[in-house]
Amino acid sequence: MEALNRMRSFLTDVRGELKRTTFPSKKEVQGTTAVVIVTVFLFAAYLYVVDTFLFHLVEWVFNRVG
C-alpha cells in the first residue's frame, strides 16, 4: 500500500511540474532545427576538406618515400 501511495504522490508531482513547463513554439523549433541542419552541413564540409587534404598529403608522402 505504501508503494501505491508513493507512486500516486510521484505522479501528482510530475503533473505539477508539467503544468509549470513551457514548451517552445513551432517557430522556435523550426528555427533551431534549421540552425542545427546548417551547422551539421558546415561541419561535414569542413571535415571533408580536411580529410581530402590529409589523404592527399599522406599519399604524397608515401609516393615520395616509398
SENUZA-842785 format. One record per residue: residue number from 1; y negated, x, z negated of N, C-alpha, C, CB in turn. Coordinates in Angstrom, 3 decimals, padded with zeros to 6 digits. Atoms other than C-alpha are relative to their C-alpha. Glycine has a CB too. Layout:
! SENUZA-842785
ATOM pos      n.v      n.u      n.w     ca.v     ca.u     ca.w      c.v      c.u      c.w     cb.v     cb.u     cb.w
ATOM NUM        Y        X        Z        Y        X        Z        Y        X        Z        Y        X        Z
...
END
This chain:
! SENUZA-842785
ATOM pos      n.v      n.u      n.w     ca.v     ca.u     ca.w      c.v      c.u      c.w     cb.v     cb.u     cb.w
ATOM   1  001.186  000.822  000.000  000.000  000.000  000.000 -001.253  000.868  000.000  000.004 -000.936 -001.200
ATOM   2  001.135 -000.931  000.045 -002.311  002.923 -000.760 -000.307  000.550  001.394  000.292  001.163 -000.975
ATOM   3  000.205 -000.524 -001.359 -001.786  004.288  002.757 -000.701 -001.039  000.876  001.354  000.407  000.637
ATOM   4  000.628  001.066 -000.772 -002.767  000.931  004.251 -001.481 -000.125 -000.349  000.717 -001.334 -000.247
ATOM   5  001.408  000.057  000.430 -005.978  000.846  002.187 -000.793  001.188  000.524 -000.090 -000.045 -001.528
ATOM   6  000.676 -001.184 -000.527 -006.835  004.393  003.239 -000.222 -000.130  001.497  000.809  001.266 -000.306
ATOM   7  000.122  000.203 -001.437 -006.199  003.522  006.887 -001.124 -001.002  000.297  001.343 -000.494  000.595
ATOM   8  001.041  001.012 -000.186 -008.413  000.432  006.623 -001.383  000.607 -000.276  000.254 -001.220 -000.929
ATOM   9  001.263 -000.654  000.333 -011.160  002.493  004.964 -000.412  000.973  001.114  000.117  000.744 -001.351
ATOM  10  000.276 -000.937 -001.079 -010.880  005.148  007.663 -000.522 -000.739  001.236  001.266  000.801  000.350
ATOM  11  000.412  000.750 -001.185 -011.143  002.580  010.479 -001.376 -000.645 -000.194  001.039 -001.074  000.331
ATOM  12  001.321  000.545  000.293 -014.142  000.954  008.770 -001.067  001.082  000.162 -000.040 -000.589 -001.425
ATOM  13  000.926 -001.129 -000.153 -015.843  004.372  008.600 -000.195  000.361  001.470  000.514  001.220 -000.773
ATOM  14  000.090 -000.308 -001.428 -015.050  005.022  012.260 -000.888 -001.016  000.703  001.399  000.022  000.644
ATOM  15  000.823  001.051 -000.613 -016.579  001.693  013.281 -001.485  000.208 -000.359  000.480 -001.413 -000.467
ATOM  16  001.380 -000.253  000.418 -019.713  002.501  011.263 -000.615  001.187  000.735 -000.053  000.243 -001.499
ATOM  17  000.492 -001.172 -000.727 -020.042  005.923  012.900 -000.260 -000.337  001.461  001.001  001.157 -000.102
ATOM  18  000.185  000.370 -001.403 -019.616  004.433  016.368 -001.245 -000.854  000.210  001.221 -000.744  000.508
ATOM  19  001.217  000.808 -000.112 -022.441  001.984  015.697 -001.244  000.882 -000.009 -000.073 -001.024 -001.143
ATOM  20  001.145 -000.913  000.062 -024.768  004.923  014.958 -000.033  000.976  001.166  000.021  000.771 -001.299
ATOM  21 -000.094 -000.943 -001.113 -023.640  006.886  018.010 -000.822 -000.490  001.184  001.467  000.203  000.416
ATOM  22  000.731  000.342 -001.218 -025.916  006.977  021.031  000.714  000.652  001.179 -001.498  000.462 -000.081
ATOM  23 -000.685 -000.492 -001.185 -024.309  007.357  024.422 -001.022  000.242  001.098  001.088 -000.997  000.470
ATOM  24  000.965 -000.290 -001.064 -026.059  008.887  027.446 -000.032 -001.123  001.034  000.340  001.334  000.684
ATOM  25  000.126  001.008 -001.052 -027.366  006.635  030.175  000.710  000.487  001.262 -001.496 -000.307  000.296
ATOM  26 -000.666 -000.353 -001.255 -025.813  006.570  033.622 -000.795  001.079  000.737  000.173 -001.250  000.896
ATOM  27  000.855 -000.975 -000.674 -028.788  008.525  034.985  000.148  001.388 -000.631 -001.470 -000.453 -000.051
ATOM  28 -000.181 -001.283  000.682 -028.367  011.260  032.342  001.351  000.618  000.346 -000.122 -000.178 -001.520
ATOM  29 -001.337 -000.498 -000.333 -024.646  011.555  033.071  000.018  000.538  001.434  001.062 -001.121 -000.172
ATOM  30  000.047 -000.459 -001.388 -025.302  011.822  036.812 -000.784  001.305  000.111 -000.629 -001.076  000.903
ATOM  31  000.804 -001.222 -000.042 -027.974  014.467  036.227  000.750  001.202 -000.521 -001.262 -000.182 -000.790
ATOM  32 -000.732 -001.136  000.561 -025.859  016.658  034.004  001.231  000.330  000.841  000.416 -000.295 -001.448
ATOM  33 -001.143 -000.254 -000.879 -022.865  016.236  036.322 -000.438  000.792  001.222  000.661 -001.321  000.431
ATOM  34  000.515 -000.740 -001.153 -024.971  017.416  039.262 -000.287  001.452 -000.377 -001.276 -000.670  000.547
ATOM  35  000.280 -001.372  000.450 -026.105  020.457  037.257  001.298  000.785 -000.137 -000.763 -000.009 -001.348
ATOM  36 -001.286 -000.679  000.171 -022.503  021.316  036.390  000.619  000.342  001.358  000.967 -000.877 -000.819
ATOM  37 -000.595 -000.245 -001.316 -021.319  020.964  040.000 -000.736  001.119  000.732 -000.017 -001.284  000.845
ATOM  38  000.779 -001.060 -000.649 -024.168  023.113  041.353  000.286  001.346 -000.648 -001.508 -000.311 -000.068
ATOM  39 -000.279 -001.245  000.715 -023.547  025.735  038.667  001.371  000.548  000.356 -000.097 -000.218 -001.504
ATOM  40 -001.353 -000.443 -000.362 -019.824  025.862  039.477 -000.001  000.619  001.393  000.997 -001.182 -000.059
ATOM  41  000.049 -000.557 -001.354 -020.554  026.401  043.178 -000.761  001.321  000.046 -000.643 -000.998  000.953
ATOM  42  000.734 -001.267  000.037 -023.116  029.117  042.409  000.859  001.125 -000.574 -001.280 -000.153 -000.826
ATOM  43 -000.889 -001.017  000.570 -020.665  030.976  040.179  001.140  000.335  000.950  000.563 -000.475 -001.340
ATOM  44 -001.078 -000.253 -000.970 -017.919  030.562  042.787 -000.499  000.898  001.121  000.540 -001.328  000.583
ATOM  45  000.556 -000.841 -001.065 -020.173  032.031  045.476 -000.245  001.414 -000.502 -001.306 -000.601  000.540
ATOM  46  000.236 -001.324  000.582 -021.186  034.901  043.192  001.310  000.771 -000.153 -000.699 -000.131 -001.364
ATOM  47 -001.288 -000.672  000.190 -017.580  035.690  042.293  000.656  000.349  001.332  000.937 -000.880 -000.824
ATOM  48 -000.527 -000.300 -001.328 -016.588  035.508  045.966 -000.644  001.271  000.556 -000.238 -001.185  000.956
ATOM  49  000.706 -001.187 -000.500 -019.259  038.069  046.877  000.453  001.248 -000.749 -001.528 -000.177 -000.139
ATOM  50 -000.429 -001.154  000.802 -018.293  040.391  044.019  001.436  000.374  000.340 -000.129 -000.304 -001.513
ATOM  51 -001.400 -000.266 -000.320 -014.573  040.057  044.798  000.133  000.645  001.375  000.816 -001.294 -000.056
ATOM  52 -000.061 -000.571 -001.349 -015.115  040.762  048.501 -000.520  001.436  000.000 -000.812 -000.860  000.990
ATOM  53  000.547 -001.350  000.092 -017.275  043.790  047.710  001.008  000.956 -000.641 -001.308 -000.009 -000.804
ATOM  54 -000.960 -000.874  000.681 -014.733  045.210  045.268  001.255  000.220  000.838  000.382 -000.590 -001.355
ATOM  55 -001.165 -000.134 -000.868 -011.879  044.548  047.684 -000.264  001.067  001.068  000.349 -001.359  000.660
ATOM  56  000.318 -000.970 -001.041 -013.616  046.494  050.443 -000.235  001.392 -000.572 -001.221 -000.451  000.777
ATOM  57  000.193 -001.297  000.651 -014.598  049.254  048.026  001.338  000.655 -000.306 -000.817 -000.159 -001.290
ATOM  58 -001.323 -000.547  000.323 -011.013  049.713  046.832  000.741  000.373  001.287  000.832 -001.022 -000.827
ATOM  59 -000.630 -000.292 -001.283 -009.745  049.542  050.406 -000.576  001.290  000.601 -000.191 -001.182  000.975
ATOM  60  000.635 -001.212 -000.519 -012.267  052.209  051.447  000.460  001.231 -000.770 -001.526 -000.124 -000.070
ATOM  61 -000.447 -001.120  000.829 -011.274  054.458  048.522  001.441  000.368  000.352 -000.119 -000.351 -001.506
ATOM  62 -001.392 -000.307 -000.332 -007.568  054.150  049.347  000.131  000.608  001.382  000.850 -001.251 -000.089
ATOM  63 -000.041 -000.573 -001.346 -008.171  054.876  053.020 -000.566  001.420  000.004 -000.782 -000.885  000.985
ATOM  64  000.635 -001.320  000.048 -010.359  057.849  052.152  000.911  001.033 -000.688 -001.353 -000.089 -000.737
ATOM  65 -000.822 -000.915  000.799 -007.950  059.358  049.598  001.397  000.116  000.603  000.088 -000.483 -001.470
ATOM  66 -001.413 -000.062 -000.344 -004.570  058.441  050.899  000.268 -000.332  001.401  000.774 -000.887 -000.845
END
